[in-house]
Amino acid sequence: MNGTSKILGFLILFMFLKAEKCSEQNENAAQDMLVNQMKKEIKSQFDADFLSEASLHEHGKAAKQKLADFADYLRILADSSLLRPYREKAGEMISNLFMSDTVRIKIISGHGRKDHEYSIGQLVQSGLQNELFISRILFDSVQVSRPFTPTGPDSYSAVLSFTEKILDRRDSTAAEASISRQINALITREYKIFASDTLSVWVLHLGKIE
């Protein structure tokens, strides 16, 4: 009887381990299928040799949104009443919006409301050091003044126009100072590693502000 019990025990253990192995294999197969499906979707949406007119139009709308996001993050960065971690995160998000920290932009800042030029890196540092004084900034009347056009085999560029305003402290609907601006927007092809494959994707960033 003891021998039979041991054999039954071994059989149950064997069946359990086999079921676990099959379950693990099925799970791995399902994960592989999911990864392959994601690859196909990414390739169909992003891995293209050129961008269609419809896609470029959508990138134009996305560039306008990125400019609005920049204004929002800039207000947070310049607000000395906020905790530093929030302001540091806003600075990080600003850096991510632009091609690099060396991109130069012009903006109204300082107590004298003068036109200043910064690199993105300098702008973020000035904000964290409470040197910007632009917490009431607004980017208004944003338009795509020159649609995206090819600038090379792996890049497109566009120009957006807008009005930079510093709102009056006593009347948030009135501008204390304003100036007309232009900002470059750029789409470039970048190569990303995804699940052991290299995929090319089109990435949108903001460029210089004049």
Order of alpha helices (4+ residues) and beta strands (2+ residues): alpha-alpha-alpha-beta-beta-alpha-beta-beta-beta-beta
